Amino acid sequence: MSNAYQASGVDIEKGYEAVERMKKHVARTQRPEVLNQLGSFGALFKLDMTKYTNPVLVSGTDGVGTKILLAQEANKYDTIGIDCVAMCANDILAQGAQPLFFLDYLAVGQNEPATIEQIVAGVAEGCVQAGAALVGGETAEMPDLYHNEEFDLAGFCVGVADQDKLLDGSRVKAGDVLIGLPSSGIHSNGYSLVRKVFFKDNSVPFNTVLRDGKTLIDHLLTPTKIYVQDVMPFVEEGIINGIAHITGGGFYENVPRMYGENLAAQIDLDAWQVPCIFNEIKELGKLDEMDLYNVFNMGIGMVLAVDAKNADAILAGIDGAVVIGQMTERQAADDQNIQLIRKSGV
């Protein structure tokens, strides 16, 4: 085989090795609807139409953002793939859809098969948690676009729901209870601000132990929680009226996405304990508290709107779930469609 391509900086043989290393991880994610294996030009997935009355495909794509820079600097690659799946799978779950399959796109400066294996192993673990098959993807070696140790990761997920079970905002109503599901940490949003606070403005070492006993880098690389297994049974039961995935834009942007303009969410900020990492960001960055709720999840990664009569079932069925507020009528068009309050008055 000609070594001309290798001389340009792309090692095809290492690419073959990386694919071989991936296969055992991809195998963990397989579903019976997958009709072919890695290596085809396109992935084949046969939807079981007997399970659905009027099926609708729901898709989403996302990346991991600048959290990747911390994984590179810490030389820790085994969890960033979970983040990539989570950002996509949680989004389509918010529409009431069950994830079916996932594809990833990994761009690297230099193909290091062992590193690529760790990244893809994380993607596979995320797919297992989401119940989605990892049916394919692309690993692109681009030495003139990325430095040797650099990479970027993005993904694409497809799910399915019956049309009459889609969560499109029409079911949420005044009087619905808002239930918050705990996040695993910062998840994968706001990392440009996180890096500015800890590293650009203050040069905090990775191994700094925070007040809860965990190191800073452990906090920052904790993978995003995937909510599919917890939430999907209640979606299928038909007792969830709306879901908001708290990603970029925090509470202010994401909670109103699950209901109509005639409604407002009233959320009690005293209803849950904010994880210490967010307090560290607030104090070190000298940030206003409300600014944090406009960027981060603040310990609540997903918000469910449910009938009051169904709240107890969900609180009992999902670890850490807590009532954080309620839906109300929006009094005027110029009123806020979300109110963050403290019932304690503090």
Phi, psi and chi 1 to 4 in degrees:
 res  aa     phi    psi   chi1   chi2   chi3   chi4
   1 MET       -  137.8 -179.2  179.8  -65.8      -
   2 SER   -63.1  142.0  169.3      -      -      -
   3 ASN   -99.1   15.1   63.4   -0.1      -      -
   4 ALA   -61.9  -42.7      -      -      -      -
   5 TYR   -66.3  -38.8 -153.2    8.2      -      -
   6 GLN   -63.4  -35.8 -174.4  172.2   -9.1      -
   7 ALA   -65.5  -24.6      -      -      -      -
   8 SER   -82.7   -7.2   72.3      -      -      -
   9 GLY   112.5    1.7      -      -      -      -
  10 VAL  -113.5  122.2  177.8      -      -      -
  11 ASP  -105.6  101.2 -167.6  -33.3      -      -
  12 ILE   -64.2  -38.3  -64.9  176.4      -      -
  13 GLU   -62.5  -40.1  -65.9  -60.1  -35.5      -
  14 LYS   -66.0  -31.5  -76.6 -172.3  176.0 -179.4
  15 GLY   -62.8  -42.9      -      -      -      -
  16 TYR   -62.4  -41.6  -62.9  152.4      -      -
  17 GLU   -63.2  -41.4  179.7 -174.1  -15.1      -
  18 ALA   -60.8  -41.9      -      -      -      -
  19 VAL   -62.6  -42.9  170.9      -      -      -
  20 GLU   -61.9  -39.4  -73.3  -57.7  -47.3      -
  21 ARG   -66.3  -31.2  -75.0  172.2  173.0  -96.3
  22 MET   -70.4  -31.9  -67.6  177.2 -164.3      -
  23 LYS   -56.6  -41.5  -72.7 -177.4  176.9  178.8
  24 LYS   -67.9  -29.1   61.5  179.3  178.3  -68.4
  25 HIS   -76.1  -41.8  -57.4  -68.7      -      -
  26 VAL   -60.6  -37.5  172.9      -      -      -
  27 ALA   -59.1  -28.8      -      -      -      -
  28 ARG   -64.7  -21.3  -62.6  179.8   56.7 -142.7
  29 THR   -98.3   -2.8   75.3      -      -      -
  30 GLN   -65.2  144.5  -69.1  -54.7  -71.0      -
  31 ARG  -119.7  157.0  -66.1  172.3   52.6  118.1
  32 PRO   -64.3  -18.1   17.3  -29.8      -      -
  33 GLU   -77.2  -12.6  -59.6   96.6  -32.0      -
  34 VAL   -76.8  126.6  178.5      -      -      -
  35 LEU  -102.9  -11.4  -60.0 -176.8      -      -
  36 ASN  -142.6  172.0   61.0  -16.6      -      -
  37 GLN  -105.5  174.8  -57.5  -61.6  -43.6      -
  38 LEU   -57.6  144.0  -69.6 -177.8      -      -
  39 GLY   117.2  -19.1      -      -      -      -
  40 SER   -76.1  163.7  -59.3      -      -      -
  41 PHE   -71.1  -26.7  -72.6  104.5      -      -
  42 GLY  -142.6  152.0      -      -      -      -
  43 ALA   -88.5  140.1      -      -      -      -
  44 LEU  -109.4  128.9  -54.9 -179.7      -      -
  45 PHE  -139.6  118.3 -169.7   97.5      -      -
  46 LYS   -98.5  110.0 -175.9  176.4 -178.6  179.8
  47 LEU   -71.5  129.7 -176.7   62.9      -      -
  48 ASP   -79.0   97.5 -175.2   -6.0      -      -
  49 MET   -70.4  -15.5  -60.0  -67.4  -72.5      -
  50 THR   -70.6  -17.3   64.2      -      -      -
  51 LYS   -83.7  -11.8  -65.1 -178.6  177.8  179.7
  52 TYR  -131.0  143.8  -52.1   96.9      -      -
  53 THR   -82.2  -47.9  -57.4      -      -      -
  54 ASN  -142.6   76.8 -166.8   11.0      -      -
  55 PRO   -69.4  142.0   25.6  -33.6      -      -
  56 VAL  -126.1  129.6  174.0      -      -      -
  57 LEU   -82.9  136.1  -64.7  179.3      -      -
  58 VAL  -122.8  127.7 -178.9      -      -      -
  59 SER  -125.8  157.1   59.5      -      -      -
  60 GLY  -156.6  149.6      -      -      -      -
  61 THR  -137.3  146.9 -174.2      -      -      -
  62 ASP  -166.0  171.1 -149.4  -23.3      -      -
  63 GLY  -125.1 -164.7      -      -      -      -
  64 VAL  -108.4  -13.1 -174.1      -      -      -
  65 GLY    72.5 -156.8      -      -      -      -
  66 THR   -78.6    2.2   60.2      -      -      -
  67 LYS   -58.8  -28.3 -173.0  174.1 -174.6  176.5
  68 ILE   -58.7  -35.6  -79.1  179.2      -      -
  69 LEU   -61.1  -36.4  -66.0  174.7      -      -
  70 LEU   -71.1  -37.3  -61.0  179.5      -      -
  71 ALA   -61.9  -40.4      -      -      -      -
  72 GLN   -64.3  -46.6  -67.2  170.3    0.9      -
  73 GLU   -68.4  -33.8  -68.2  169.2   22.6      -
  74 ALA   -85.9   -7.2      -      -      -      -
  75 ASN    57.0   43.0 -162.8   31.1      -      -
  76 LYS  -129.3  114.5 -179.7  174.0  170.6   54.6
  77 TYR  -119.6   -0.2  -54.0  105.5      -      -
  78 ASP   -86.3   -6.9   58.3  -22.1      -      -
  79 THR  -116.3  -16.7   60.0      -      -      -
  80 ILE   -64.5  -28.0 -154.0   76.6      -      -
  81 GLY   -67.4  -33.4      -      -      -      -
  82 ILE   -61.6  -42.3  -60.2  174.5      -      -
  83 ASP   -56.6  -44.4  -70.6  -65.5      -      -
  84 CYS   -61.3  -45.6 -172.2      -      -      -
  85 VAL   -65.3  -43.1  176.8      -      -      -
  86 ALA   -59.2  -42.9      -      -      -      -
  87 MET   -61.7  -34.3  -61.0  -55.7  -69.2      -
  88 CYS   -83.1  -47.6  -59.3      -      -      -
  89 ALA   -65.5  -40.9      -      -      -      -
  90 ASN   -65.2  -33.8  -73.0  -20.0      -      -
  91 ASP   -65.1  -45.1  -87.3   -5.0      -      -
  92 ILE   -75.6  -27.2   66.9  171.3      -      -
  93 LEU   -60.1  -36.4  172.8   63.8      -      -
  94 ALA   -63.0  -18.1      -      -      -      -
  95 GLN   -93.0    0.2  -59.4  -65.7  140.7      -
  96 GLY    89.6   18.4      -      -      -      -
  97 ALA  -104.4  143.9      -      -      -      -
  98 GLN   -86.9  121.2  168.1   67.6   54.8      -
  99 PRO   -60.0  138.1  -24.3   35.4      -      -
 100 LEU  -109.8  -53.0  -66.0  174.5      -      -
 101 PHE  -147.8  161.5   59.4   84.6      -      -
 102 PHE  -139.7  143.3 -173.6   87.0      -      -
 103 LEU  -128.0  144.4  -65.4   95.9      -      -
 104 ASP  -117.7  154.9   68.0  -51.5      -      -
 105 TYR  -126.7  116.9  174.8   78.5      -      -
 106 LEU  -118.9  117.5  175.3   59.8      -      -
 107 ALA  -109.3  130.3      -      -      -      -
 108 VAL  -130.5  154.9  -59.3      -      -      -
 109 GLY   -78.3  -38.9      -      -      -      -
 110 GLN  -141.9  134.8 -176.2  177.4   69.0      -
 111 ASN   -76.7  108.1 -168.5  -30.6      -      -
 112 GLU  -113.8  100.7  -66.9  -66.8  -16.0      -
 113 PRO   -53.7  -37.8  -28.7   36.4      -      -
 114 ALA   -66.3  -39.4      -      -      -      -
 115 THR   -68.1  -44.3  -61.4      -      -      -
 116 ILE   -61.1  -38.5  -70.8  174.7      -      -
 117 GLU   -60.5  -42.8  179.1 -177.3    3.1      -
 118 GLN   -62.8  -43.0  -69.6 -178.7   61.0      -
 119 ILE   -62.8  -47.3  -64.0  169.1      -      -
 120 VAL   -69.6  -32.4  174.7      -      -      -
 121 ALA   -59.8  -38.0      -      -      -      -
 122 GLY   -66.1  -41.2      -      -      -      -
 123 VAL   -59.2  -45.1  173.4      -      -      -
 124 ALA   -62.4  -41.9      -      -      -      -
 125 GLU   -62.3  -41.0  173.8   57.7   28.2      -
 126 GLY   -61.4  -40.7      -      -      -      -
 127 CYS   -64.2  -39.9  -73.3      -      -      -
 128 VAL   -60.6  -44.8  169.2      -      -      -
 129 GLN   -64.8  -31.1  -66.8 -179.9   23.6      -
 130 ALA   -89.7  -10.5      -      -      -      -
 131 GLY    74.7   21.8      -      -      -      -
 132 ALA  -107.5  144.6      -      -      -      -
 133 ALA   -82.1  135.4      -      -      -      -
 134 LEU   -86.8  100.1  179.3   54.1      -      -
 135 VAL   -97.2   -7.5  -64.2      -      -      -
 136 GLY   167.2 -169.4      -      -      -      -
 137 GLY   163.5 -165.3      -      -      -      -
 138 GLU  -145.5  133.4  167.5   70.1    2.7      -
 139 THR  -115.7  114.3  -58.7      -      -      -
 140 ALA  -112.0  124.5      -      -      -      -
 141 GLU   -96.1  116.8 -172.2  174.2   11.5      -
 142 MET  -133.7   80.5  -63.6 -173.7  -75.4      -
 143 PRO   -65.4  -23.8   21.9  -33.3      -      -
 144 ASP   -87.6  -10.6  -67.5  -28.8      -      -
 145 LEU  -101.5  -32.1 -171.9   57.5      -      -
 146 TYR  -124.7  147.1  -61.6   92.9      -      -
 147 HIS   -68.2  164.2  -67.7  -58.9      -      -
 148 ASN   -53.2  -41.6  -74.8   -7.1      -      -
 149 GLU   -89.4   -1.4   72.0  -78.1   -1.0      -
 150 GLU   -89.6  151.8  -68.8  179.3  -15.8      -
 151 PHE  -155.5  163.8   69.7   91.9      -      -
 152 ASP  -136.2  152.9 -163.3    9.6      -      -
 153 LEU  -140.1  130.4  178.5   65.0      -      -
 154 ALA  -140.8  165.7      -      -      -      -
 155 GLY  -149.5  170.7      -      -      -      -
 156 PHE  -143.3  129.5  173.7   80.1      -      -
 157 CYS  -127.2  142.9 -168.8      -      -      -
 158 VAL  -123.7  133.6  173.0      -      -      -
 159 GLY  -131.0 -179.3      -      -      -      -
 160 VAL  -141.3  147.6   64.5      -      -      -
 161 ALA  -149.5  151.8      -      -      -      -
 162 ASP   -68.9  140.1  -96.1  -44.1      -      -
 163 GLN   -57.7  -37.3 -172.1  167.4   -3.9      -
 164 ASP   -76.4   -4.8   62.1   -6.6      -      -
 165 LYS  -109.2    2.8  -69.0 -175.6  177.9 -179.9
 166 LEU   -62.9  141.9  -76.4  170.4      -      -
 167 LEU   -99.7   95.6  -58.4  179.4      -      -
 168 ASP  -113.6   11.2   58.1    3.8      -      -
 169 GLY    97.6  -15.9      -      -      -      -
 170 SER   -76.0  -19.6   60.6      -      -      -
 171 ARG   -86.5  -26.3  -64.5 -172.4 -169.3 -176.9
 172 VAL   -67.5  137.6 -178.2      -      -      -
 173 LYS  -145.2  163.5   60.9 -170.9 -178.8  -54.6
 174 ALA   -58.9  138.1      -      -      -      -
 175 GLY    97.2  -15.6      -      -      -      -
 176 ASP   -62.4  143.4  -82.2   -1.9      -      -
 177 VAL   -86.1  139.4  172.2      -      -      -
 178 LEU  -101.1  122.9  -63.5  177.5      -      -
 179 ILE  -112.7  127.2  -65.4  177.0      -      -
 180 GLY   -97.0  137.5      -      -      -      -
 181 LEU  -106.6  131.8  -54.2 -174.6      -      -
 182 PRO   -64.5  142.2   22.3  -32.2      -      -
 183 SER   -84.1  167.2   68.0      -      -      -
 184 SER   -90.3   -3.4   55.1      -      -      -
 185 GLY   152.3 -140.9      -      -      -      -
 186 ILE   -70.6  -20.9  -58.1  173.3      -      -
 187 HIS    65.2 -126.9  -74.5 -178.6      -      -
 188 SER  -132.8   31.6  -62.1      -      -      -
 189 ASN  -129.8  148.5  -62.1  103.1      -      -
 190 GLY    84.3   14.0      -      -      -      -
 191 TYR   -74.9  -18.9  -87.7   81.1      -      -
 192 SER   -66.2  -39.4  -67.7      -      -      -
 193 LEU   -71.4  -40.9  177.7   56.0      -      -
 194 VAL   -57.8  -47.6  167.0      -      -      -
 195 ARG   -66.7  -36.2  -68.8 -175.5  -56.9  106.7
 196 LYS   -62.6  -46.8  179.4  178.8 -175.7  -62.5
 197 VAL   -64.9  -49.1  168.0      -      -      -
 198 PHE   -83.8  -34.1  -74.3  112.5      -      -
 199 PHE  -117.1  -38.0  -51.4  119.4      -      -
 200 LYS   -80.3  -42.3  -66.8 -178.3  179.9  179.5
 201 ASP   -89.9  -25.6  -66.2  -13.5      -      -
 202 ASN  -130.8  -11.4  -66.9  -78.4      -      -
 203 SER    52.1   50.7  -59.9      -      -      -
 204 VAL   -79.6  128.8 -179.4      -      -      -
 205 PRO   -64.9  148.0  -21.2   33.6      -      -
 206 PHE   -55.7  -38.5  -82.3  179.3      -      -
 207 ASN   -86.3   11.0   61.5   -2.0      -      -
 208 THR   -62.1  129.4  -60.1      -      -      -
 209 VAL   -88.6  125.0  177.7      -      -      -
 210 LEU   -86.3  177.6  -56.8 -170.2      -      -
 211 ARG   -65.6  -16.3   62.8 -165.6   71.8  178.8
 212 ASP   -94.5    4.2   65.3   -9.9      -      -
 213 GLY    92.7   -8.1      -      -      -      -
 214 LYS   -91.5  150.2  -71.4  176.6   61.7  175.4
 215 THR   -75.6  159.7   65.4      -      -      -
 216 LEU   -58.8  -47.0  175.0   60.0      -      -
 217 ILE   -67.8  -30.8 -165.9   60.1      -      -
 218 ASP   -63.2  -42.1  -76.7  -17.6      -      -
 219 HIS   -60.4  -47.9  -88.0  -72.4      -      -
 220 LEU   -71.4  -26.1  -60.3 -173.0      -      -
 221 LEU  -105.0    9.5  -70.7 -177.1      -      -
 222 THR   -60.7  127.2  -63.9      -      -      -
 223 PRO   -71.2  155.3   23.0  -31.7      -      -
 224 THR   -63.9  135.9  -55.5      -      -      -
 225 LYS   -67.2  133.5  168.5   73.8  174.1  175.1
 226 ILE  -102.6  123.8  -64.4  175.7      -      -
 227 TYR   -99.2    2.3  -65.4   96.1      -      -
 228 VAL   -58.6  -49.9  174.8      -      -      -
 229 GLN   -65.0  -33.4  -66.8 -176.7   26.4      -
 230 ASP   -74.1  -41.4  -73.8  -21.7      -      -
 231 VAL   -94.5  -35.1  174.2      -      -      -
 232 MET   -57.8  -38.7 -159.4   63.3 -150.7      -
 233 PRO   -58.5  -35.6  -26.7   36.7      -      -
 234 PHE   -75.7  -31.1  -64.6  107.0      -      -
 235 VAL   -64.1  -46.3  171.6      -      -      -
 236 GLU   -65.2  -29.7  -66.8  175.0  -17.0      -
 237 GLU   -74.6  -16.3 -165.2  176.7  -20.2      -
 238 GLY    81.5   23.6      -      -      -      -
 239 ILE  -109.8   11.7   63.7  172.5      -      -
 240 ILE  -111.9  128.5  -66.6  178.0      -      -
 241 ASN   -92.9  -27.1  -63.3  -24.7      -      -
 242 GLY  -163.1  153.8      -      -      -      -
 243 ILE  -136.2  134.3  -61.2  177.0      -      -
 244 ALA  -119.5  125.1      -      -      -      -
 245 HIS   -90.8  118.3 -179.3 -156.1      -      -
 246 ILE   -87.0   94.5  -49.3  -56.8      -      -
 247 THR  -116.7 -142.3   56.4      -      -      -
 248 GLY   -58.5  132.1      -      -      -      -
 249 GLY   100.3   -5.6      -      -      -      -
 250 GLY    56.4 -146.3      -      -      -      -
 251 PHE   -70.3  -42.4  -77.9   72.6      -      -
 252 TYR   -62.0  -38.1  -74.7  102.7      -      -
 253 GLU   -86.3  -38.3 -179.4  177.1  -24.6      -
 254 ASN   -90.2  -37.8  -68.7  -67.0      -      -
 255 VAL   -60.3  -45.3  173.5      -      -      -
 256 PRO   -65.2  -12.4  -25.2   36.8      -      -
 257 ARG   -70.1  -12.6  -65.7  169.3   68.2 -178.8
 258 MET  -101.3    7.3   72.4  168.4  168.5      -
 259 TYR  -149.0  169.8   50.6   79.3      -      -
 260 GLY   -78.4  170.2      -      -      -      -
 261 GLU   -70.4  -13.6  -66.4 -177.4   -3.4      -
 262 ASN   -84.8   -0.2   61.4  -42.5      -      -
 263 LEU  -118.2  163.2  -62.5  172.9      -      -
 264 ALA  -141.1  147.5      -      -      -      -
 265 ALA  -100.4  132.3      -      -      -      -
 266 GLN  -111.6  115.9 -171.3  176.8   81.5      -
 267 ILE  -119.0  128.9  -65.5  177.2      -      -
 268 ASP   -91.2  112.6  177.7   12.8      -      -
 269 LEU   -72.0  -10.2  -59.4 -177.0      -      -
 270 ASP   -89.4    1.8  -68.6  -36.1      -      -
 271 ALA   -77.2  -16.4      -      -      -      -
 272 TRP  -144.2  162.6   73.2   95.0      -      -
 273 GLN   -92.2  121.7 -176.0  173.6   -2.6      -
 274 VAL   -72.6  128.7  173.3      -      -      -
 275 PRO   -58.2  149.5  -25.7   35.4      -      -
 276 CYS   -62.6  -26.0   78.0      -      -      -
 277 ILE   -60.5  -35.0 -174.1   63.0      -      -
 278 PHE   -73.1  -34.2  -62.2  107.4      -      -
 279 ASN   -67.1  -36.1  -67.0  -39.8      -      -
 280 GLU   -62.6  -43.7  -62.6  -83.4   -1.1      -
 281 ILE   -62.1  -43.7  -65.1  169.2      -      -
 282 LYS   -61.8  -48.4  176.2  177.6 -179.9  -69.8
 283 GLU   -72.1  -46.4  -66.1  168.4   11.5      -
 284 LEU   -69.0  -36.2 -163.2   60.5      -      -
 285 GLY   -88.4   -3.5      -      -      -      -
 286 LYS    51.9   51.0  -61.9  179.1  175.3   60.0
 287 LEU  -100.7  148.7  -60.0  172.9      -      -
 288 ASP   -71.3  139.6  179.3   79.7      -      -
 289 GLU   -57.3  -43.0 -178.0  179.6   48.9      -
 290 MET   -66.4  -27.9  -71.1  -58.0  105.6      -
 291 ASP   -62.2  -36.6  -75.7  -19.1      -      -
 292 LEU   -63.7  -40.6  -64.0  178.9      -      -
 293 TYR   -71.6   -9.9  -74.8   92.1      -      -
 294 ASN   -94.9   -3.1 -154.6   27.5      -      -
 295 VAL  -124.7  -46.3  176.1      -      -      -
 296 PHE  -109.2  169.2  -59.5  109.1      -      -
 297 ASN   -82.5  -16.5   66.3   62.3      -      -
 298 MET    56.3   26.2  -59.8  -58.0  -74.4      -
 299 GLY   101.8   -4.4      -      -      -      -
 300 ILE  -120.5  107.5  -61.8  -66.2      -      -
 301 GLY   -88.8  -18.4      -      -      -      -
 302 MET  -151.8  140.8 -170.5  161.0  -84.7      -
 303 VAL  -120.3  130.9  177.8      -      -      -
 304 LEU  -110.5  137.6  -45.4  178.3      -      -
 305 ALA  -104.9  123.4      -      -      -      -
 306 VAL  -139.6  156.0  -56.5      -      -      -
 307 ASP   -60.3  144.9  -70.9  -12.4      -      -
 308 ALA   -56.3  -36.0      -      -      -      -
 309 LYS   -67.9  -19.2   65.4 -178.8 -179.6 -178.8
 310 ASN  -100.5   -4.2  -64.8  -37.3      -      -
 311 ALA   -62.2  -42.9      -      -      -      -
 312 ASP   -61.6  -37.4  -74.2  -15.0      -      -
 313 ALA   -63.3  -40.8      -      -      -      -
 314 ILE   -73.4  -40.3  -67.4  173.1      -      -
 315 LEU   -61.7  -36.5  -67.3  170.1      -      -
 316 ALA   -77.0  -25.6      -      -      -      -
 317 GLY   -93.9  -13.9      -      -      -      -
 318 ILE  -125.4  118.9  -58.9  178.2      -      -
 319 ASP   -58.3  130.8  -75.0  -13.8      -      -
 320 GLY    83.0   -5.4      -      -      -      -
 321 ALA   -62.9  141.8      -      -      -      -
 322 VAL  -147.3  143.5   60.7      -      -      -
 323 VAL   -71.2  126.1  173.0      -      -      -
 324 ILE  -119.5   -1.8   63.9  170.8      -      -
 325 GLY   165.0 -160.9      -      -      -      -
 326 GLN  -151.9  162.7   63.8  178.9   -9.1      -
 327 MET   -90.8  142.2  -65.1  -58.0  -55.2      -
 328 THR  -132.6  166.8   64.1      -      -      -
 329 GLU   -72.3  139.0  -64.6  -76.6   -5.7      -
 330 ARG   -83.2  122.4 -169.7  174.7 -179.6 -176.5
 331 GLN   -72.8  -34.7  -61.5  -55.4  -51.0      -
 332 ALA  -151.3  157.8      -      -      -      -
 333 ALA   -62.1  -27.1      -      -      -      -
 334 ASP   -92.1    0.9   57.1   -8.9      -      -
 335 ASP   -74.2  157.8  -74.4  -14.9      -      -
 336 GLN   -68.0  142.2  -70.3 -176.7  -30.5      -
 337 ASN   -91.1    4.8   56.0    7.1      -      -
 338 ILE  -151.2  135.7  179.9  170.8      -      -
 339 GLN  -124.8  121.7  -58.6  169.7    6.4      -
 340 LEU  -103.1  116.2  -54.7 -174.8      -      -
 341 ILE  -129.4  168.1   63.4  172.4      -      -
 342 ARG  -121.8  109.8  -68.7 -165.8 -179.0  -81.3
 343 LYS   -66.3  -22.5  -69.3 -172.4  176.1  178.9
 344 SER   -73.0  -17.6   66.2      -      -      -
 345 GLY    81.2   -1.5      -      -      -      -
 346 VAL   -87.9      -  178.6      -      -      -
